[in-house]
């Protein structure tokens, strides 16, 4: 995940009110992934549940 602006080749989806840009190279790895907001030590963060990164 990054905070960069989406590129022309990214797919932009709105998930629970948050716009998420997905690059086509990573899209197949996200088919079983859900995004959850979690709080830890008083700070809110996003967690990709079900994501296991794979090498190219």
C-alpha positions in Angstrom: 0.0 0.0 0.0 1.1 3.5 -0.6 -0.2 7.0 -0.3 0.7 8.1 -3.8 -1.9 9.3 -6.3 -3.2 6.6 -8.6 -1.6 6.2 -12.0 -3.5 5.9 -15.3 -3.2 2.1 -15.2 -4.5 1.7 -11.6 -8.1 0.6 -10.9 -9.7 2.8 -8.3 -12.3 1.3 -6.0 -14.2 2.8 -3.1 -14.1 0.4 -0.2 -16.1 1.4 2.9 -15.8 5.0 1.9 -12.1 4.9 1.2 -10.7 5.2 -2.3 -8.2 2.5 -3.0 -6.0 2.4 -6.1 -5.0 -1.1 -7.2 -2.2 -1.6 -9.7 -2.9 -4.4 -12.2 0.3 -6.3 -11.2 -1.0 -6.7 -7.6 -4.7 -7.2 -8.3 -4.5 -11.0 -8.6 -3.0 -11.2 -5.1 -5.9 -9.3 -3.6 -8.8 -11.5 -4.6 -9.3 -13.0 -1.1 -8.2 -9.9 0.9 -10.3 -7.7 3.0 -9.4 -4.3 4.5 -10.0 -3.6 8.1 -9.4 -0.6 10.3 -7.7 -1.4 13.6 -6.7 0.7 16.5 -3.4 0.1 18.3 -2.0 2.3 21.0 -4.6 5.0 20.2 -3.7 5.1 16.5 -5.9 4.0 13.6 -4.4 1.9 10.8 -5.5 -0.2 7.9 -4.8 -3.9 7.8 -5.0 -6.2 4.8 -6.5 -9.4 6.2 -5.7 -12.5 4.1 -2.8 -10.9 2.2 0.4 -12.9 1.8 3.0 -11.1 -0.4 4.5 -13.1 -3.3 7.8 -12.4 -5.0 7.7 -11.5 -8.7 
